[in-house]
Amino acid sequence: MLIIRLARVGRRNLPAFRVVLTEHTKPAKAWYTEVLGSFNPIKHEFFVKADRVEELLTKGVQLSERVAKLMFQETNKEIYKKFFTVKNSSKPTRNPDKYS
């Protein structure tokens, strides 16, 4: 099964990622098939070939959860929402009357 996921590049303490198409059993860093874009978490820059990603999705390729979230933030298309779940905060809210 093919998957679109992030492959880390860059040096220590300065992360950068490539958005790559790879087999799900292979390591993303060395065995990718195609580079589809890049992600820089320091500068919050995300560049991707969105038309190519959508074409691959119609052929049955899966997205990793992080890539799906980034694509959804970038394009706001509903097709990316099925690849991740929205988690609610498990922290209980503080009741101010209880501590008064």
C-alpha positions as CSV (number, residue, x, y, z in Angstrom):
1,M,0.0,0.0,0.0
2,L,1.3,3.4,-0.9
3,I,1.2,6.2,1.6
4,I,2.0,9.9,1.5
5,R,4.0,10.9,4.6
6,L,6.7,13.2,5.9
7,A,10.4,12.3,5.7
8,R,12.7,14.3,7.9
9,V,15.6,16.1,6.3
10,G,17.7,18.9,7.7
11,R,20.2,19.0,10.5
12,R,20.0,18.6,14.2
13,N,17.8,21.2,16.0
14,L,16.7,22.5,12.6
15,P,14.0,20.2,11.3
16,A,12.6,20.2,7.8
17,F,10.5,17.6,6.1
18,R,9.7,16.4,2.6
19,V,6.2,15.2,1.7
20,V,7.0,11.9,0.0
21,L,5.1,9.0,-1.7
22,T,6.4,5.7,-0.4
23,E,5.5,2.1,0.4
24,H,4.1,1.9,3.9
25,T,6.6,-0.8,4.9
26,K,9.7,1.1,3.7
27,P,11.6,3.8,5.5
28,A,10.4,7.2,4.2
29,K,13.9,8.7,4.4
30,A,15.5,6.5,1.8
31,W,13.0,4.5,-0.2
32,Y,10.5,7.1,-1.4
33,T,9.0,7.0,-4.9
34,E,8.2,10.7,-5.4
35,V,8.7,14.0,-3.6
36,L,5.4,15.9,-3.5
37,G,6.3,18.9,-1.4
38,S,8.0,20.2,1.7
39,F,7.2,21.4,5.2
40,N,9.2,23.7,7.5
41,P,7.8,23.6,11.0
42,I,10.1,26.5,12.2
43,K,8.7,29.0,9.7
44,H,5.3,27.2,9.4
45,E,5.7,26.9,5.6
46,F,3.9,24.1,3.8
47,F,4.3,23.6,0.0
48,V,2.8,20.7,-1.8
49,K,1.5,19.7,-5.2
50,A,-2.1,19.6,-4.2
51,D,-3.4,18.5,-7.6
52,R,-1.0,15.6,-7.7
53,V,-2.0,14.5,-4.1
54,E,-5.7,14.6,-5.1
55,E,-4.9,12.5,-8.2
56,L,-3.1,9.9,-6.1
57,L,-6.0,9.8,-3.5
58,T,-8.4,8.8,-6.3
59,K,-6.0,5.9,-7.1
60,G,-6.2,4.6,-3.5
61,V,-3.1,6.1,-1.9
62,Q,-3.4,6.8,1.8
63,L,-2.3,9.9,3.8
64,S,-0.5,9.9,7.1
65,E,-2.4,11.7,9.9
66,R,0.0,14.7,10.0
67,V,0.0,15.2,6.2
68,A,-3.8,15.0,6.2
69,K,-4.0,17.7,9.0
70,L,-1.6,20.0,7.1
71,M,-3.5,19.5,3.8
72,F,-6.8,20.2,5.5
73,Q,-5.4,23.4,7.1
74,E,-4.0,24.5,3.8
75,T,-7.0,23.8,1.5
76,N,-10.1,23.2,3.8
77,K,-11.3,20.4,1.6
78,E,-13.3,17.7,3.3
79,I,-11.6,14.8,1.5
80,Y,-8.7,15.1,3.9
81,K,-10.8,14.8,7.1
82,K,-11.3,11.1,6.8
83,F,-7.6,10.5,7.4
84,F,-7.5,12.0,10.9
85,T,-9.7,12.2,14.0
86,V,-10.4,15.4,15.9
87,K,-9.6,14.8,19.5
88,N,-11.3,16.6,22.3
89,S,-9.3,17.8,25.2
90,S,-9.3,15.3,28.1
91,K,-8.4,17.9,30.7
92,P,-11.3,18.7,33.0
93,T,-12.2,22.4,33.1
94,R,-11.5,24.1,36.3
95,N,-14.6,25.1,38.4
96,P,-13.8,28.4,40.1
97,D,-16.6,27.9,42.6
98,K,-15.0,24.7,43.9
99,Y,-11.8,26.5,45.0
100,S,-13.3,29.7,46.5
